Amino acid sequence: MCFHCACMVEGIFLIWTYNFMIDEENNMNFHVLTLFPQMILDGLNTSITGRAIKKGCLSIEAVNIRDYATNKYGSVDDYPYGGGAGMVMQAEPIYLACQDVMKRISTPHPRVIYLSPQGKTFSQKMAVELSKEEDLIFLCGHYEGVDERVLEMIVTDEVSIGDYVLTGGELPAMVMMDTISRLVPGVLNNDDSAVFESFHSNLLEYPQYTRPAEFMGRKVP
């Protein structure tokens, strides 16, 4: 699709053309490896993503890593080699959880995204790229991190949403899934609204107004 956009900048009327191809057949399946599956489901089963799930445009699976623990206590973390504060998530439960998901999906080599402060910074450009996938697997770390060996074995993308510290990877994963979802055909009521959002054209969106035409002496321009 080709869209023509216009704006007024310092008295000059600008027109630009933006090309955006929509794959009408593309649906998105998110698979989240986490210690807190309910947090993921509660966060995404409402609003736009919730409606998209009901329409069949999206599916969201929250996989509890604890279900793949190999000990009778169900623990999935241990002390780090070399000492240090905190606990590290063990490799085997994560590996088993990921392999179980991979066996059940049709995508032969799905992208596995690990949310980490050391990763590449998430952007709208990355969201557009990821929205073309049929299945995406997110690995949410916790505690002091994840055993590096399993990251080397399963992760294809290491992604950060910013230079700050969070308790775990669940909130960054939800940020990414929300952004990616908006680019999946059928998720938004008007597909054009995904095309015209600010970051697609690298311009700030113009101010928005709605009724009434005048509010406390301030009129719509």
C-alpha positions in Angstrom: 0.0 0.0 0.0 1.1 3.5 -0.8 0.0 6.4 1.4 0.4 10.1 0.8 0.9 12.2 4.0 1.0 16.0 4.5 1.9 18.4 7.2 2.6 22.1 7.8 6.1 23.0 9.1 6.9 26.6 9.7 4.5 27.8 7.0 5.7 25.3 4.4 3.3 22.6 3.2 5.1 19.3 3.0 3.9 16.1 1.2 5.7 12.8 1.5 4.9 9.2 0.3 5.2 6.2 2.6 5.1 2.7 1.4 3.9 0.0 3.8 3.1 -3.6 2.7 0.6 -5.6 4.8 0.6 -9.4 4.7 -3.1 -10.2 4.8 -2.4 -13.8 5.8 0.0 -13.2 8.7 -1.2 -14.1 12.2 1.1 -13.9 15.2 1.7 -16.6 17.9 3.6 -15.5 21.0 5.2 -18.1 23.3 6.6 -16.7 26.6 8.9 -18.7 28.8 8.5 -17.3 32.2 8.3 -17.9 36.0 5.2 -15.8 36.2 2.7 -16.9 33.4 -0.3 -15.2 35.0 1.5 -11.9 34.8 1.8 -12.3 31.0 -1.8 -13.4 30.6 -3.2 -10.7 32.8 -1.3 -8.0 30.9 -2.2 -9.1 27.4 -5.7 -10.5 27.6 -7.2 -7.0 27.8 -7.7 -4.0 25.5 -6.5 -4.2 21.9 -4.4 -7.4 22.4 -7.2 -9.1 24.2 -9.7 -8.3 21.4 -7.2 -9.5 18.8 -6.8 -12.8 20.7 -10.6 -13.3 20.6 -10.6 -12.5 16.9 -7.9 -15.0 16.2 -5.3 -12.5 15.0 -3.0 -13.3 17.9 -2.4 -16.2 20.2 -0.4 -15.9 23.5 1.0 -18.9 25.3 2.6 -18.4 28.7 4.9 -21.4 29.5 5.8 -21.9 33.2 9.5 -22.7 33.3 8.9 -24.3 36.8 6.9 -27.1 35.1 10.2 -28.3 33.6 12.2 -28.4 36.8 14.1 -31.7 37.3 14.0 -31.8 41.1 11.2 -32.7 43.5 11.2 -29.2 44.9 10.4 -27.5 41.5 13.3 -25.1 41.9 14.8 -23.6 38.7 17.7 -21.5 40.1 20.9 -22.1 42.0 23.9 -20.2 43.4 26.3 -18.8 40.8 29.7 -20.4 40.2 32.4 -18.1 41.6 30.2 -16.7 44.2 28.3 -13.4 44.2 24.9 -12.2 45.3 21.6 -13.7 44.1 20.6 -16.7 42.2 21.0 -17.8 38.6 18.3 -19.5 36.5 19.4 -23.0 35.5 19.9 -24.1 32.0 18.0 -27.4 31.8 14.5 -26.2 32.7 14.7 -23.4 30.2 16.1 -25.6 27.5 13.4 -28.2 28.1 10.6 -25.6 28.0 11.9 -24.1 24.8 12.3 -27.5 23.1 8.7 -28.4 24.1 7.4 -25.2 22.4 9.5 -25.8 19.3 8.1 -29.3 18.9 4.5 -28.0 19.0 4.8 -25.1 16.5 5.0 -25.2 12.7 7.8 -22.7 12.3 11.0 -24.8 11.8 13.5 -22.3 13.2 11.6 -19.7 15.3 13.3 -16.7 16.7 14.0 -16.9 20.4 14.2 -13.5 22.1 16.0 -13.0 25.4 15.1 -9.8 27.3 18.4 -8.4 28.6 19.9 -5.0 29.4 22.9 -6.1 27.3 20.8 -6.6 24.2 20.1 -4.5 21.1 17.7 -1.7 21.8 14.1 -2.4 20.8 12.8 0.0 18.1 9.8 0.4 15.8 12.0 -0.9 12.9 12.7 -4.1 14.9 9.0 -4.4 15.6 8.2 -4.3 11.9 10.8 -6.9 11.2 9.5 -9.2 14.0 5.9 -8.8 13.0 6.6 -10.7 9.8 7.2 -13.9 11.8 4.5 -16.5 12.5 5.9 -17.6 15.9 8.1 -15.7 18.4 9.5 -17.2 21.6 10.3 -14.8 24.5 12.6 -15.9 27.3 12.0 -13.8 30.5 15.0 -13.9 32.9 14.8 -13.3 36.6 16.9 -13.2 39.7 20.5 -12.4 38.8 20.3 -13.8 35.2 20.3 -17.0 33.2 23.0 -19.6 32.8 24.9 -18.4 29.7 25.2 -21.9 28.2 21.4 -22.1 27.5 21.4 -18.7 26.0 24.2 -19.8 23.6 22.1 -22.9 22.7 18.6 -21.4 22.0 18.6 -17.6 21.8 18.6 -15.9 18.4 18.0 -12.3 19.5 19.0 -10.5 22.7 16.9 -7.4 23.1 16.7 -4.5 25.6 13.9 -1.9 26.0 16.2 0.6 27.7 19.1 1.4 30.0 17.5 0.7 33.4 17.0 -2.2 35.7 13.8 -4.2 36.0 13.0 -7.2 38.2 12.5 -9.6 35.3 11.9 -9.9 31.6 8.1 -10.1 31.8 7.4 -6.3 31.4 9.9 -5.9 28.5 8.4 -8.9 26.8 4.9 -7.4 27.1 6.1 -4.0 25.7 7.5 -5.8 22.7 4.5 -7.9 22.2 2.1 -4.9 22.4 4.2 -3.0 19.8 4.5 -6.0 17.5 0.8 -6.8 17.8 -0.2 -3.4 16.4 1.5 -4.3 13.1 -0.3 -7.6 12.7 -3.2 -7.3 10.1 -6.6 -7.2 11.8 -5.4 -6.3 15.3 -6.3 -2.6 15.0 -9.8 -1.7 13.8 -8.2 0.5 11.1 -5.0 -0.9 9.7 -4.1 2.6 8.5 -3.6 3.7 12.1 -0.6 1.4 12.4 0.9 2.9 9.2 0.6 6.5 10.2 1.9 6.3 13.8 4.7 8.6 14.7 7.8 6.4 14.4 7.0 4.9 11.0 7.8 8.2 9.3 10.4 9.3 11.9 8.3 12.4 12.6 6.5 13.4 15.7 2.7 13.0 15.4 0.7 16.2 15.1 -1.4 17.2 18.2 -4.8 15.4 18.5 -8.2 16.9 19.4 -11.7 15.7 19.9 -15.1 17.1 21.0 -16.1 19.5 22.4 -14.8 22.2 20.0 -14.1 24.5 22.9 -13.0 23.4 26.4 -12.6 26.0 29.2 -11.9 28.7 26.6 -9.5 26.7 24.5 -10.7 26.0 21.0 -9.6 23.4 18.5 -7.3 25.1 16.0 
